[in-house]
Amino acid sequence: MTQITLNVPDISCNHCKMSIEGAVNQLDGIDSAVVNIEGRTVAVSYDDAALKLDAIVNAIEEQGYEVADN
């Protein structure tokens, strides 16, 4: 499993958390995705043989949140 923390500056509330976690956790190859509201981050554990980082970023951006460069 690959683990990465993505910076998502627009995270501000539980709705953001639920929206992002719901979108990312449904992707094939995701072990877990957990939003930290205060830190404005998304900690993701995934199988990089089954899923590319771009797909995770796209899932977050499709929910209306920009992923900042790490």
Backbone as a printed PyTorch tensor [residue, N CA C, xyz], in Angstrom:
tensor([[[  0.8400,  -1.2010,   0.0000],
         [  0.0000,   0.0000,   0.0000],
         [  0.8730,   1.2490,   0.0000]],

        [[  0.4330,   2.1970,  -0.7720],
         [  1.0800,   3.5070,  -0.8150],
         [  0.2670,   4.4510,   0.0490]],

        [[  0.9610,   5.2930,   0.8160],
         [  0.2760,   6.2750,   1.6550],
         [  0.7330,   7.6650,   1.2620]],

        [[ -0.2240,   8.5660,   1.1340],
         [  0.0760,   9.9470,   0.7610],
         [ -0.8940,  10.8670,   1.4840]],

        [[ -0.4260,  12.0780,   1.7630],
         [ -1.2960,  13.1000,   2.3490],
         [ -1.4040,  14.2410,   1.3520]],

        [[ -2.6270,  14.5360,   0.9590],
         [ -2.8940,  15.5940,  -0.0080],
         [ -3.3870,  16.8440,   0.7190]],

        [[ -2.9010,  17.9940,   0.2860],
         [ -3.3540,  19.2730,   0.8370],
         [ -4.5500,  19.7560,   0.0370]],

        [[ -5.6570,  20.0120,   0.7550],
         [ -6.8890,  20.4830,   0.1120],
         [ -7.3510,  21.7150,   0.9020]],

        [[ -6.8650,  22.9040,   0.5010],
         [ -7.0930,  24.1210,   1.2900],
         [ -8.5480,  24.5030,   1.5290]],

        [[ -9.4700,  24.0540,   0.6750],
         [-10.8700,  24.4720,   0.8010],
         [-11.6780,  23.6430,   1.7900]],

        [[-11.0700,  22.6400,   2.4210],
         [-11.7970,  21.8440,   3.4150],
         [-12.0990,  22.7350,   4.6180]],

        [[-13.3890,  22.7690,   5.0140],
         [-13.7400,  23.6400,   6.1320],
         [-14.8090,  23.0750,   7.0650]],

        [[-15.4400,  21.9410,   6.6780],
         [-16.5620,  21.4780,   7.4980],
         [-16.8110,  19.9810,   7.3070]],

        [[-17.7720,  19.4630,   8.0400],
         [-18.1220,  18.0480,   7.9350],
         [-18.6760,  17.6880,   6.5590]],

        [[-19.3690,  18.6100,   5.9120],
         [-19.8690,  18.3400,   4.5610],
         [-18.6960,  18.0820,   3.6210]],

        [[-17.6570,  18.8870,   3.7340],
         [-16.4510,  18.6900,   2.9150],
         [-15.8760,  17.3050,   3.1790]],

        [[-15.7550,  16.9650,   4.4490],
         [-15.2060,  15.6770,   4.8590],
         [-16.0060,  14.5280,   4.2510]],

        [[-17.3150,  14.5720,   4.4010],
         [-18.1680,  13.4940,   3.9080],
         [-18.1260,  13.3950,   2.3850]],

        [[-18.1120,  14.5340,   1.7190],
         [-18.0950,  14.5670,   0.2670],
         [-16.8060,  13.9600,  -0.2870]],

        [[-15.6810,  14.3890,   0.2510],
         [-14.3860,  13.9030,  -0.2300],
         [-14.1830,  12.4370,   0.1260]],

        [[-14.4350,  12.0750,   1.3810],
         [-14.2500,  10.6750,   1.7940],
         [-15.1610,   9.7520,   0.9930]],

        [[-16.3930,  10.1720,   0.7630],
         [-17.3260,   9.3470,   0.0040],
         [-16.8490,   9.1100,  -1.4190]],

        [[-16.3400,  10.1490,  -2.0600],
         [-15.8860,  10.0270,  -3.4510],
         [-14.6240,   9.1760,  -3.5560]],

        [[-13.6740,   9.4180,  -2.6790],
         [-12.3930,   8.7090,  -2.7760],
         [-12.5200,   7.2620,  -2.3190]],

        [[-13.2420,   7.0220,  -1.2450],
         [-13.3450,   5.6580,  -0.7180],
         [-14.0790,   4.6980,  -1.6510]],

        [[-14.8250,   5.2070,  -2.6250],
         [-15.5210,   4.3080,  -3.5510],
         [-14.6520,   3.8890,  -4.7290]],

        [[-13.4640,   4.4800,  -4.8650],
         [-12.5680,   4.1070,  -5.9600],
         [-11.9720,   2.7190,  -5.7120]],

        [[-11.8630,   1.9320,  -6.7810],
         [-11.2070,   0.6260,  -6.6720],
         [ -9.7290,   0.8410,  -6.3880]],

        [[ -9.2080,   0.1210,  -5.4040],
         [ -7.8010,   0.2300,  -5.0470],
         [ -7.5560,   1.0700,  -3.8100]],

        [[ -8.6030,   1.7170,  -3.2950],
         [ -8.4600,   2.5340,  -2.0800],
         [ -8.5790,   1.6390,  -0.8530]],

        [[ -7.6100,   1.7650,   0.0550],
         [ -7.6970,   1.0870,   1.3450],
         [ -8.4480,   1.9950,   2.3160]],

        [[ -8.0460,   3.2740,   2.3530],
         [ -8.7620,   4.2410,   3.1870],
         [ -8.4400,   5.6650,   2.7420]],

        [[ -9.3800,   6.5420,   2.9920],
         [ -9.1960,   7.9780,   2.7690],
         [ -9.8360,   8.6860,   3.9520]],

        [[ -9.0350,   9.4750,   4.6650],
         [ -9.5200,  10.1500,   5.8620],
         [ -9.1970,  11.6350,   5.7740]],

        [[-10.2270,  12.4590,   5.9110],
         [-10.0770,  13.9150,   5.8600],
         [ -9.8100,  14.4420,   7.2590]],

        [[ -8.8300,  15.3410,   7.3560],
         [ -8.5610,  16.0770,   8.5860],
         [ -9.0070,  17.5070,   8.3240]],

        [[-10.1290,  17.8950,   8.9210],
         [-10.7060,  19.2170,   8.6610],
         [ -9.7580,  20.3220,   9.1130]],

        [[ -9.2420,  20.2210,  10.3320],
         [ -8.3790,  21.2740,  10.8720],
         [ -7.0930,  21.4230,  10.0630]],

        [[ -6.5260,  20.3060,   9.6410],
         [ -5.2910,  20.3450,   8.8660],
         [ -5.4990,  20.5710,   7.3890]],

        [[ -6.7710,  20.4660,   6.9650],
         [ -7.1320,  20.6180,   5.5500],
         [ -6.3360,  19.6560,   4.6710]],

        [[ -6.3200,  18.3990,   5.1220],
         [ -5.6010,  17.3650,   4.3940],
         [ -6.4730,  16.1250,   4.2070]],

        [[ -6.0550,  15.2860,   3.2540],
         [ -6.6900,  13.9970,   3.0280],
         [ -5.5730,  12.9600,   3.0460]],

        [[ -5.6190,  12.0580,   4.0330],
         [ -4.6480,  10.9710,   4.1320],
         [ -5.2260,   9.7750,   3.3850]],

        [[ -4.4880,   9.3060,   2.3870],
         [ -4.9780,   8.2370,   1.5230],
         [ -4.0030,   7.0680,   1.5390]],

        [[ -4.5570,   5.8770,   1.6950],
         [ -3.8020,   4.6360,   1.5760],
         [ -4.4130,   3.8760,   0.4050]],

        [[ -3.5490,   3.5310,  -0.5910],
         [ -4.0920,   2.8990,  -1.7930],
         [ -3.0790,   1.9750,  -2.4380]],

        [[ -3.5840,   1.1070,  -3.2940],
         [ -2.7620,   0.1700,  -4.0520],
         [ -2.3610,   0.8510,  -5.3560]],

        [[ -1.1010,   1.2600,  -5.4560],
         [ -0.6860,   2.0060,  -6.6490],
         [ -0.5630,   1.1370,  -7.8980]],

        [[ -0.7010,  -0.1760,  -7.7480],
         [ -0.7510,  -1.0470,  -8.9220],
         [ -2.1520,  -1.0590,  -9.5280]],

        [[ -3.1560,  -0.7300,  -8.7120],
         [ -4.5510,  -0.7600,  -9.1610],
         [ -5.1120,   0.6280,  -9.4300]],

        [[ -4.4670,   1.6600,  -8.8880],
         [ -5.0300,   3.0090,  -8.9480],
         [ -3.9040,   4.0290,  -9.0200]],

        [[ -4.0530,   4.9880,  -9.8820],
         [ -3.0570,   6.0600, -10.0210],
         [ -3.4850,   7.2710,  -9.1990]],

        [[ -2.4940,   8.0190,  -8.7460],
         [ -2.7470,   9.2100,  -7.9380],
         [ -3.6560,  10.1930,  -8.6650]],

        [[ -3.4890,  10.3320,  -9.9660],
         [ -4.3350,  11.2550, -10.7380],
         [ -5.8210,  10.9600, -10.5630]],

        [[ -6.1830,   9.6830, -10.4480],
         [ -7.5930,   9.3150, -10.2730],
         [ -8.1120,   9.7890,  -8.9200]],

        [[ -7.2640,   9.7430,  -7.9080],
         [ -7.6520,  10.2110,  -6.5640],
         [ -7.8450,  11.7260,  -6.5970]],

        [[ -6.8970,  12.4190,  -7.1860],
         [ -6.9830,  13.8740,  -7.3000],
         [ -8.2360,  14.2660,  -8.0880]],

        [[ -8.4990,  13.5720,  -9.1810],
         [ -9.6920,  13.8690,  -9.9870],
         [-10.9750,  13.6660,  -9.1890]],

        [[-11.0350,  12.6070,  -8.3760],
         [-12.2240,  12.3500,  -7.5620],
         [-12.4760,  13.4940,  -6.5840]],

        [[-11.4040,  14.0220,  -6.0090],
         [-11.5320,  15.1500,  -5.0790],
         [-11.9680,  16.4040,  -5.8340]],

        [[-11.3330,  16.6600,  -6.9680],
         [-11.6560,  17.8640,  -7.7420],
         [-13.0690,  17.8170,  -8.3060]],

        [[-13.5680,  16.6180,  -8.6190],
         [-14.9510,  16.4860,  -9.1030],
         [-15.9610,  16.8670,  -8.0240]],

        [[-15.5420,  16.8340,  -6.7650],
         [-16.4140,  17.2450,  -5.6710],
         [-16.3610,  18.7600,  -5.4450]],

        [[-15.4940,  19.4370,  -6.2010],
         [-15.4080,  20.9050,  -6.1070],
         [-14.2710,  21.4260,  -5.2530]],

        [[-13.2980,  20.5730,  -4.9450],
         [-12.1770,  20.9770,  -4.0970],
         [-10.8800,  20.8800,  -4.8780]],

        [[-10.0430,  21.9040,  -4.7600],
         [ -8.7610,  21.9120,  -5.4560],
         [ -7.7140,  21.2460,  -4.5730]],

        [[ -6.9110,  20.3830,  -5.1790],
         [ -5.8010,  19.7540,  -4.4740],
         [ -4.5620,  20.6060,  -4.7360]],

        [[ -3.9480,  21.1000,  -3.6630],
         [ -2.7590,  21.9560,  -3.7990],
         [ -1.5390,  21.0880,  -4.0760]],

        [[ -0.5510,  21.6760,  -4.7140],
         [  0.7050,  20.9710,  -4.9550],
         [  1.3430,  20.6450,  -3.6070]],

        [[  1.8520,  19.4160,  -3.5170],
         [  2.4820,  18.9860,  -2.2500],
         [  3.9410,  19.3290,  -2.2390]]])
